[in-house]
Amino acid sequence: MRYLNRWGKSAAGMAGGVILAVVVAAGVVHMIASRAYVTTDDAYVDGRVHAISAKIGGMVKDVVVTDNQAVKKGDVLVEIDPADYDVRVCEAEAVLAAEEARLVEAREKISGAQALFTVKAVACRQAVMDKTRAGRLFTQGVLAKEKLEKAQTALDLARAELVSAGQGVVQARAARQLAEALVATRKAPLEAARLNRGYTRIFAPADGFVTKKSVETGNMIQSGQPLMAVVALDDVWVTANFKETQLERVQAGMDVTIKVDTYPGHSFSGKVESLMAGTGSAFSLFPPENALGNYVKIVQRIPVRIRLDKATDPGHLLRVGMSVVAKIRIRE
């Protein structure tokens, strides 16, 4: 009996020693493993949010999409009543057409002025020859002085008419240049009117989901007024705010394991893409001012951008703002 009691105590001691050894070994393994990773639960899914606003004002004719609807790039989201903008296009087209008609008329006047100048140049050459002939005959005593004077008068008149025709050509060319400038000036308002008419249809800038829709059919909207947002979920990443004391060995390209609260039991993989150039508080609306004399040291957090692997668990859609636990492997 005494032997059995002694054996039982020995066995119990051995079991206790084994359990203690296992606990110590597990603690050592956990300590070594914990040094191979840095982890934070101050992380979330981030992505591109495209704010949709109106470039022009007017009455909303139709809202084609609903909240949370999936859309493709180029899909129509909202239509503004184009009637007022159609009228402005017609007015601009009419003004341009009138100026183009004046330009055609100005070009025709140039042709007429050049033709008149040619006629007057021929008449002037003829008057020069008549005056030369009359002078020679007058010298020979064959022609009366009165006829010579008439020939001189005809030459002076022909020269004056030639100068006037030349001025007419210059004026016609100036009128054409003015008409061309007016046509170019009238084209700009027409293009602006056409652009504004095109802005009556608002398109999705990217693939994504509609959210924060604040416009309905019949609303009067103003230029620049926010209407909705399109969130592109095919290009999301994780923003993880690590303590500055955790980032000594973190570098771009390191492997990251990501767990999302929405999908317990599922893990996503990614890589460190970049580290922000400053702490989150440094870029806040009211950054801390440490020179006031009441400084208290607080461990800061630096945002780390984590790019998800493209093939990581495509069956689980990640939405912007989801809570995340990110674990970066910093050593083997």
C-alpha positions in Angstrom: 0.0 0.0 0.0 2.8 2.4 0.9 4.5 1.4 -2.4 1.3 2.3 -4.3 1.0 5.7 -2.7 4.7 6.5 -3.4 4.2 5.5 -7.1 1.0 7.7 -7.4 2.9 10.7 -6.1 5.7 10.1 -8.5 3.3 9.7 -11.4 1.5 12.9 -10.5 4.8 14.8 -10.3 5.8 13.5 -13.7 2.5 14.6 -15.2 2.8 18.0 -13.6 6.3 18.3 -15.0 5.2 17.3 -18.5 2.3 19.8 -18.4 4.7 22.6 -17.2 7.1 21.7 -20.0 4.3 21.8 -22.6 3.1 25.2 -21.3 6.6 26.6 -21.3 7.3 25.3 -24.8 4.0 26.7 -26.1 4.8 30.1 -24.5 8.2 30.1 -26.2 6.7 29.1 -29.6 4.0 31.8 -29.2 6.7 34.4 -28.3 8.8 33.5 -31.3 5.8 33.5 -33.6 4.5 36.8 -32.3 7.8 38.4 -33.2 7.4 37.2 -36.7 4.2 39.3 -37.2 2.8 42.8 -36.5 -0.9 43.0 -36.1 -3.6 45.7 -35.9 -7.3 45.7 -35.8 -7.4 49.5 -36.5 -7.9 48.8 -40.2 -10.6 48.9 -42.8 -11.4 48.3 -46.4 -10.8 51.4 -48.6 -11.6 52.1 -52.2 -12.4 54.7 -54.8 -15.6 56.7 -54.3 -16.6 58.7 -57.4 -18.7 61.7 -56.4 -21.4 62.4 -59.1 -22.5 66.0 -59.5 -24.2 68.1 -62.1 -22.2 70.2 -64.5 -25.3 72.3 -65.4 -28.6 73.2 -63.7 -32.1 72.2 -64.7 -35.0 70.0 -64.0 -34.3 66.3 -63.6 -36.2 64.4 -66.3 -35.3 60.9 -65.2 -33.2 59.1 -62.6 -32.2 55.8 -64.3 -30.6 54.1 -61.3 -31.5 53.2 -57.7 -29.6 52.9 -54.5 -27.0 50.1 -54.4 -27.5 49.2 -58.1 -24.5 47.9 -60.0 -23.6 50.0 -62.9 -21.0 49.8 -65.7 -18.7 52.6 -66.9 -20.7 54.8 -69.4 -24.2 53.8 -68.1 -26.6 56.7 -67.9 -27.3 57.7 -64.3 -29.4 60.9 -64.6 -31.1 62.8 -67.4 -31.8 66.5 -67.2 -34.5 68.1 -69.3 -32.7 69.2 -72.5 -35.4 71.5 -73.8 -33.8 74.8 -72.7 -30.4 73.6 -74.0 -31.8 72.6 -77.3 -33.2 76.1 -77.8 -29.8 77.6 -77.0 -28.1 75.3 -79.5 -30.7 76.4 -82.2 -30.0 80.1 -81.3 -26.3 79.7 -81.6 -26.6 77.8 -84.9 -28.8 80.6 -86.3 -26.3 83.2 -85.3 -23.4 81.2 -86.8 -25.4 80.7 -90.0 -26.0 84.4 -90.4 -22.3 85.2 -89.9 -21.3 82.5 -92.4 -23.7 84.1 -95.0 -22.0 87.4 -94.4 -18.6 85.7 -95.0 -19.8 84.3 -98.3 -21.0 87.8 -99.3 -17.7 89.3 -98.3 -15.8 86.8 -100.4 -18.0 87.6 -103.4 -17.4 91.3 -102.9 -13.6 90.6 -103.1 -14.1 88.9 -106.5 -16.1 91.9 -107.7 -13.6 94.4 -106.4 -10.7 92.5 -108.0 -12.6 92.4 -111.3 -13.3 96.1 -111.2 -9.6 96.8 -110.4 -8.6 94.8 -113.4 -10.9 96.8 -115.7 -9.7 100.1 -114.3 -6.1 99.0 -114.7 -6.8 98.3 -118.4 -8.5 101.6 -118.8 -5.6 103.4 -117.2 -3.1 101.8 -119.6 -5.3 102.8 -122.5 -5.5 106.4 -121.2 -1.6 106.5 -120.9 -1.3 105.4 -124.5 -3.9 107.9 -125.7 -2.1 110.7 -123.8 1.2 109.7 -125.3 -0.2 109.6 -128.8 -2.0 113.0 -128.3 1.3 114.6 -127.1 3.2 113.3 -130.1 0.5 114.6 -132.6 0.4 117.9 -130.8 4.1 118.3 -131.1 3.8 117.6 -134.8 1.1 120.3 -135.1 -1.5 117.9 -136.2 -3.6 117.8 -133.0 -5.2 120.8 -131.3 -4.3 121.7 -127.7 -7.8 121.2 -126.6 -7.6 117.5 -127.6 -4.3 117.1 -125.7 -5.9 118.6 -122.6 -8.8 116.2 -122.9 -6.4 113.3 -123.2 -4.6 114.4 -120.0 -7.9 114.7 -118.2 -8.9 111.2 -119.2 -5.6 109.9 -118.0 -6.0 111.7 -114.6 -9.5 110.3 -114.3 -8.4 106.7 -115.1 -5.6 106.9 -112.6 -8.0 108.1 -109.9 -10.5 105.4 -110.7 -7.7 102.8 -110.5 -6.7 104.0 -107.0 -10.3 103.9 -105.9 -10.6 100.3 -107.3 -7.5 99.3 -105.4 -8.9 100.7 -102.1 -12.1 98.8 -102.8 -10.1 95.6 -103.0 -8.4 96.4 -99.7 -11.7 97.2 -98.0 -13.3 94.0 -99.4 -10.4 91.9 -98.0 -10.7 93.7 -94.6 -14.4 92.9 -94.6 -13.7 89.3 -95.3 -11.2 89.1 -92.4 -13.8 90.6 -90.1 -16.4 88.2 -91.3 -14.0 85.3 -90.7 -13.3 86.5 -87.2 -17.0 86.8 -86.4 -17.6 83.3 -87.7 -14.9 82.0 -85.4 -16.3 84.0 -82.5 -19.8 82.5 -83.1 -18.5 79.0 -83.2 -17.4 79.1 -79.5 -20.9 79.8 -78.1 -22.3 77.0 -80.4 -19.7 74.5 -79.1 -20.5 75.6 -75.5 -24.2 75.2 -76.1 -23.7 71.7 -77.6 -21.5 70.8 -74.6 -24.1 71.9 -72.2 -26.7 69.9 -74.0 -24.5 66.9 -73.8 -24.2 67.5 -70.0 -27.9 66.8 -69.7 -27.0 63.1 -69.5 -24.8 62.1 -66.6 -22.8 58.9 -67.0 -21.1 56.5 -64.6 -17.4 57.2 -64.6 -16.4 53.6 -63.6 -17.8 50.2 -62.8 -19.3 50.1 -59.3 -22.3 50.4 -57.1 -24.6 53.5 -56.7 -24.8 54.9 -53.2 -25.8 58.1 -51.3 -28.4 58.9 -54.1 -30.0 62.2 -53.2 -31.8 63.1 -56.5 -35.3 62.3 -57.7 -37.2 62.9 -60.9 -38.6 66.4 -61.0 -36.0 67.9 -58.8 -34.5 71.3 -59.8 -30.7 71.0 -59.4 -27.9 73.5 -59.7 -24.5 73.3 -61.3 -22.1 71.4 -59.0 -24.8 69.9 -56.8 -23.9 66.4 -55.5 -26.3 63.8 -56.8 -24.9 60.4 -55.8 -21.7 58.4 -55.6 -20.4 55.4 -57.4 -18.2 53.1 -55.4 -15.8 50.9 -57.4 -15.5 47.6 -55.6 -13.3 46.0 -58.2 -10.3 48.0 -57.0 -10.3 48.1 -53.2 -7.4 48.0 -50.7 -6.9 47.9 -47.0 -5.8 50.9 -45.0 -4.2 49.6 -41.7 -3.2 52.1 -39.0 -0.2 50.5 -37.2 1.6 51.9 -34.2 4.8 53.6 -35.1 6.6 51.2 -32.8 5.5 48.3 -35.0 6.8 49.6 -38.2 10.6 49.3 -37.8 10.9 46.3 -40.1 7.8 46.8 -42.3 8.7 47.3 -46.0 6.8 47.3 -49.2 6.2 43.9 -50.7 5.8 42.0 -47.4 3.0 39.4 -47.2 -0.1 40.3 -45.3 -2.9 38.1 -43.9 -6.3 39.9 -43.7 -9.4 38.8 -41.8 -12.6 40.7 -42.3 -15.2 40.8 -39.5 -18.0 40.2 -42.1 -16.6 36.9 -43.1 -15.4 35.0 -40.0 -13.3 32.0 -40.8 -12.1 33.4 -44.2 -8.7 34.9 -44.7 -7.6 37.2 -47.5 -4.0 37.7 -48.7 -2.2 40.8 -49.8 1.1 42.7 -49.8 2.2 45.9 -48.3 2.1 48.5 -51.0 3.3 51.7 -49.2 3.5 53.5 -46.0 2.0 57.0 -45.6 4.5 59.9 -45.4 3.3 60.9 -42.0 1.1 59.9 -39.1 -2.7 60.2 -39.3 -2.8 63.0 -36.8 -0.3 65.1 -38.7 -2.8 65.3 -41.6 -5.9 65.9 -39.5 -8.0 69.0 -39.8 -6.4 70.3 -36.5 -2.9 68.8 -36.2 -1.5 68.7 -32.7 0.7 71.6 -31.6 3.5 70.3 -29.4 5.1 73.6 -28.7 2.4 74.8 -26.3 4.2 73.4 -23.2 1.6 70.8 -22.2 3.0 68.1 -24.4 2.1 64.5 -23.5 3.8 61.8 -25.6 1.4 59.5 -27.3 2.3 56.6 -29.6 1.2 57.6 -33.1 -0.3 55.5 -35.8 0.9 55.5 -39.4 -1.5 54.3 -42.2 -0.2 51.4 -44.3 -1.7 50.7 -47.6 -2.2 47.0 -48.3 -2.9 45.8 -51.9 -5.1 42.7 -52.0 -4.0 39.8 -54.2 -6.3 39.6 -57.3 -7.0 35.9 -56.8 -7.7 36.2 -53.1 -11.2 34.7 -52.3 -13.2 36.3 -55.1 -16.4 34.7 -53.8 -16.5 37.2 -50.9 -17.1 40.8 -51.9 -15.3 43.4 -49.9 -17.2 46.7 -49.4 -15.6 50.0 -48.4 -15.5 50.6 -44.7 -15.5 47.0 -43.5 -13.5 46.3 -40.3 -10.3 44.4 -40.9 -7.6 42.7 -38.8 -4.3 42.9 -40.7 -1.2 40.8 -39.9 2.1 41.6 -41.6 4.8 38.9 -41.7 8.0 40.7 -41.0 10.3 37.6 -40.7 10.4 33.9 -41.6 
